[in-house]
Amino acid sequence: MIISSDHQLEKYKEIGKKSADILWQLWQATVEGATPTAIDKLAERLCQKNGVIPAFKGVGSKKNPYRYVTCIGVNDGVVHGIPTDIPLEKGDIVKVDFGIIDEGFYTDHCFTKSIGEPSEEDLRLMKVARRSVQEAARKAIVGNRVGDLGYTMQSVAEKAGFSTVKEYVGHGIGFTMHDEPQIPAWGQIRKGLTLRRGEVLCIEAQVIASEDDGVYMEEDGWTIKSTSGAKAAMFEYMVVVQEHKPVFLTPTLDWPLY
C-alpha cells in the first residue's frame, strides 16, 4: 500500500496504536502458568471489545485455514505457531504475533518475551534479534533498497553467531495483509526494489540462536520450528517509508524483554 494523504497516515497511526494496545495486554498476559491458548482467547475477546477483526483468522488454504487470532511460538517455535494448552514455564522464550483489520486497514506485529529473567544467552538472542529488526526498520527511507534492510538484519544476527530464517519474509501491508514488496531478513546492499515514499511495510526477522538456519513444519501445517532445536526470537514492526526517517505505525520499540 502507498499512503496517499496525511489523513490516511493519521488514520493508520490510530489503528496501529489500537493494535499495539491490544498486543500490550497480550504481553502482560504472557506469564508463567498461562497457556498460549488462553492468551489467544484473550486476544479474541479484546478484538471483540475494540470492535476490530482478527487479521490472521481464516488465512491460508481452504483445506487448512488458520483458526486462531494469534501465532504463538515457544522456544524452538520460530513462526506461525498454533497456540497450545501447554503452560508457559520460567525460561521459556515466547513469540506472540498478532494483527487486526480496522476500517479496512491491516496490522501485523510481533514481540518476544522471556518468562521470568532470561539466561545470559537468551537475553543476548532477544537483544540481537530486536536490534537487527529495529536497525533495518530505521532504514526504510526513500531511495534505500530492500536488500539494504535484509543485509542489515542478516549481518547483525550473523555477527553474533546467530542466523536469520530465509524461508519467511517481511512484506508490504495495507488493505491486504500481504502486499508487495517482500522484505527478506537477508540480502545484499543496494540490491532489490527501491523503497518509495508512503509504502507501508512490515519489517520482521526470525533469529535462531545457531548458525544453522534450518526450519521445518509440524504436522499441523502451520507451526515452524528450528531444525537444530535452538531457541528463536522474532520481532516485527510496521513502518511507513519517508524521506529522512520512517514513521512507525506500531509503537512497540521500547517494550521490555521480560
C-alpha positions in Angstrom: 0.0 0.0 0.0 1.1 3.6 -0.7 -0.2 6.2 1.8 -1.8 8.8 -0.3 -2.7 11.6 2.1 -1.9 13.0 5.6 -5.4 12.0 6.7 -4.8 8.4 5.6 -1.5 8.4 7.5 -3.1 9.7 10.7 -5.9 7.1 10.4 -3.3 4.3 10.0 -1.4 5.6 13.1 -4.6 5.5 15.1 -5.2 1.9 14.1 -1.6 0.9 14.7 -1.9 2.4 18.2 -5.1 0.4 18.8 -3.5 -2.8 17.6 -0.4 -2.1 19.8 -2.6 -1.5 22.9 -4.2 -4.9 22.4 -0.8 -6.5 21.9 0.5 -4.9 25.1 -2.3 -6.6 27.0 -1.2 -9.9 25.5 2.4 -9.1 26.6 1.1 -8.6 30.1 -0.8 -11.9 30.0 2.3 -13.8 28.8 3.4 -15.1 32.2 4.4 -18.3 33.9 1.5 -20.7 34.1 -0.5 -19.1 31.3 -1.2 -21.2 28.2 -0.8 -19.9 24.7 -4.5 -21.0 24.1 -5.6 -18.7 27.0 -3.6 -15.8 25.5 -5.2 -16.4 22.1 -8.7 -16.4 23.6 -7.9 -13.1 25.4 -6.8 -11.7 22.0 -10.1 -12.7 20.6 -12.1 -11.0 23.4 -10.0 -7.9 23.1 -10.7 -7.7 19.4 -14.4 -8.0 20.1 -14.2 -5.4 22.8 -12.5 -2.9 20.5 -14.7 -3.6 17.5 -11.9 -4.9 15.3 -11.5 -8.1 13.2 -8.6 -10.5 13.9 -6.4 -10.4 10.8 -4.9 -13.9 11.0 -8.1 -15.9 11.5 -9.1 -17.7 8.2 -5.9 -17.0 6.2 -4.3 -19.8 4.3 -5.7 -22.6 2.2 -9.3 -23.7 2.2 -8.1 -27.1 3.3 -6.3 -25.8 6.3 -7.3 -22.3 7.2 -5.7 -20.7 10.2 -8.2 -20.9 13.1 -6.6 -18.7 15.7 -6.2 -15.0 16.4 -2.5 -15.1 17.3 0.6 -17.1 16.3 2.5 -18.1 19.5 5.8 -19.8 19.3 7.7 -21.1 22.4 11.5 -21.7 22.5 12.3 -23.5 19.2 9.0 -22.5 17.7 10.1 -20.0 15.1 7.0 -18.5 13.5 3.3 -19.3 12.7 2.9 -21.3 15.9 -0.5 -22.6 16.7 -1.4 -21.8 20.3 -1.2 -24.9 22.6 -2.5 -25.8 26.1 1.0 -26.3 27.5 1.5 -23.8 30.4 4.4 -21.4 30.0 7.4 -22.0 32.3 10.2 -19.9 33.6 13.0 -19.7 31.0 10.6 -20.0 28.0 11.2 -17.6 25.1 7.7 -16.7 23.7 6.9 -15.1 20.4 3.4 -13.5 20.1 2.4 -12.4 16.6 -0.9 -10.5 16.1 -2.8 -8.3 13.8 -6.2 -6.7 13.2 -8.4 -5.3 10.5 -10.0 -2.0 11.3 -11.8 0.2 8.7 -10.1 -1.9 6.0 -6.6 -1.4 7.3 -4.5 -4.4 8.3 -1.9 -4.5 11.1 0.7 -7.2 11.8 3.4 -7.1 14.5 5.2 -9.3 17.0 7.0 -9.3 20.3 9.3 -11.8 22.0 9.3 -12.1 25.8 11.1 -14.3 28.3 9.1 -15.9 31.1 11.0 -14.6 34.1 14.5 -13.4 34.0 16.3 -14.9 31.0 19.6 -16.6 30.9 22.5 -14.5 29.6 22.4 -16.3 26.2 18.6 -16.0 25.8 18.8 -12.3 26.7 21.6 -11.8 24.1 19.4 -13.6 21.5 16.5 -11.4 22.1 18.5 -8.2 22.1 20.3 -9.1 18.9 17.0 -10.1 17.2 15.4 -6.8 18.3 18.3 -4.7 17.2 18.6 -6.4 13.8 15.0 -5.6 13.0 15.0 -2.1 14.5 18.1 -1.1 12.7 16.6 -2.4 9.4 13.3 -0.7 10.0 15.0 2.7 10.6 16.5 2.3 7.1 13.0 2.3 5.5 13.6 5.6 3.8 13.1 6.8 0.2 15.9 5.5 -2.1 17.1 2.7 0.0 16.6 -0.8 -1.3 15.0 -4.0 0.0 18.5 -5.6 0.1 19.8 -2.8 2.4 17.2 -3.8 5.0 17.8 -7.5 4.6 21.5 -7.2 4.7 21.2 -5.2 8.0 19.1 -7.9 9.7 21.3 -10.8 8.4 24.6 -9.1 9.3 23.6 -8.1 12.8 22.4 -11.6 13.6 25.4 -13.4 12.0 28.0 -11.2 13.7 26.5 -12.5 17.0 26.8 -16.1 15.8 23.1 -16.4 15.1 21.2 -16.8 11.8 18.1 -15.4 10.2 15.4 -17.6 8.7 15.4 -17.4 4.9 12.0 -19.0 4.1 9.8 -16.4 5.7 9.9 -12.7 4.9 8.6 -9.3 5.8 6.1 -7.6 3.4 4.1 -4.7 2.4 0.7 -4.3 4.1 -2.3 -2.1 3.8 -5.8 -3.1 2.6 -4.5 -6.7 2.5 -2.2 -8.4 5.0 0.5 -9.4 2.5 1.4 -6.9 -0.2 4.5 -6.1 -2.3 7.3 -5.8 -1.7 8.7 -8.8 0.1 11.3 -7.9 2.7 13.6 -10.9 3.4 15.8 -10.9 6.6 18.8 -11.4 4.4 20.2 -9.7 1.3 22.9 -7.6 -0.4 23.4 -3.9 -0.1 21.9 -1.8 -3.0 20.1 -4.8 -4.4 16.3 -5.4 -4.7 13.4 -3.0 -5.2 13.8 0.7 -4.3 11.7 1.9 -1.5 9.1 4.5 -2.3 7.6 7.3 -0.2 4.4 6.3 1.5 4.9 2.5 1.3 3.7 0.6 4.3 6.0 -2.2 5.3 6.2 -4.9 7.9 9.8 -5.4 8.8 10.5 -8.7 10.6 13.1 -11.3 11.3 13.1 -14.7 12.9 16.6 -15.1 14.5 17.8 -18.5 15.6 20.4 -19.0 18.3 22.5 -21.1 16.0 24.5 -20.8 12.8 22.1 -23.4 11.4 19.1 -21.5 9.9 17.2 -24.7 9.0 13.5 -24.9 9.9 10.7 -27.5 9.5 6.9 -27.5 9.6 5.0 -29.5 12.2 2.2 -31.9 11.1 -0.4 -29.2 11.9 0.6 -27.5 8.6 1.5 -24.2 10.3 3.9 -24.3 13.2 7.5 -23.7 12.1 10.4 -24.9 14.4 14.2 -24.8 14.2 15.8 -27.9 12.8 18.6 -27.6 15.3 16.3 -27.3 18.3 17.8 -23.9 19.1 15.6 -21.2 20.5 14.4 -18.4 18.3 13.3 -14.8 18.7 11.1 -12.7 16.4 10.3 -9.0 16.2 8.1 -7.2 13.7 7.4 -3.5 13.2 5.1 -1.6 10.8 6.6 1.5 9.2 5.8 4.0 6.5 8.6 4.9 4.2 9.5 8.6 4.3 12.3 10.9 3.0 14.5 11.1 6.1 13.2 8.7 8.7 10.3 6.3 8.6 7.0 6.6 10.6 6.5 3.7 13.0 2.8 2.7 13.0 3.2 0.2 15.8 4.8 2.0 18.9 6.4 -1.1 20.4 10.1 -0.3 20.1 10.9 0.1 23.8 8.9 -2.8 25.2 10.6 -4.8 27.9 12.0 -8.3 27.0 10.9 -9.8 30.3 
